[in-house]
Amino acid sequence: MDKFFARLAEDLETYAAHAKRKTIEVEDVKLLLRRQGYINDKLPVEVLIEKYLRMEQRKILIPVATSGNVVIPKIRK
């Protein structure tokens, strides 16, 4: 699990850097999930959220995702 999330973070950092940004945006996450085959035109990310997250997690995640907040990645040493 640790390796999966470490790789996920590296990929998201790479996407942001490629776009000449220092922040990871929602579109970066959607692109990663699309490239890994988790989402497509018929299965949007919102369906994954509803399917796999508990209600209390959804209540936290969905307002953050829709408010336009960005995530600033922690610099690795």
N, C-alpha and C positions, 0 to 999 in steps of 0.2 A: 504494500500500500504506500509506503514511504517513497519507493522508487517511482511509482505511478505519479504521485503528486509532485515530486521533484521534477520529473520530465514534463509534466503538464505546465508547471511554472516556467521552466526553461523555454518551452515552446511559446507560451504567451509573451514572455519577455522578448523573444526573437521577433514575433509578429509586430510588437510595438516598436522595436528598434528599426525594423525594416520600413515601417511607416514614418520613421524619424520622429517618433514620440517617446516620451518617458512614462506615459501612462498606458495601462491596459484598459481597453474599452470593451463594451459589451459585444461589439462586432468581432473583436479578436477571439473572444470565447466562442461565439457562434461559428466562426470560421474553423476553429480547432475542432469543435464537436462535429461539424459537417465533414471535415477531412478524415476524422476517425470513424465516420459512419454512424454516429449516434443520432444525428438529426438529418433531415432532408426536407424537400418541399412539402411532403405529406406529414412529416412528424417534426413540428417546431419544438424549440427548447422549452417553451411553456408546458408542453405535454410531459416532458421529462421531469420538470419541477413538480408537477402535480402527481405524477406517477411514483416518484421515488423519495420525495421529501415528506416528512411529517408536517402536519398543519402548523405547528409553532415555528418550524423552520421556514415554511412558505410565507407566513405572515411577516417574517423578518426580511427574507430575500426579495420578494416581489416588489415592495415599495422602494427598496434601495435600487433595484435594477431599473425600475421605470422612472425614477426621479432624475436620472442622468448623472448620478454620482460616478466617479471614476476611482479606480484602484491604482495606487502608486506602488510599483514593485519595490521590495526591499533590495538594496544593493548587496550582492553576494561578495564575499571576500575570497 
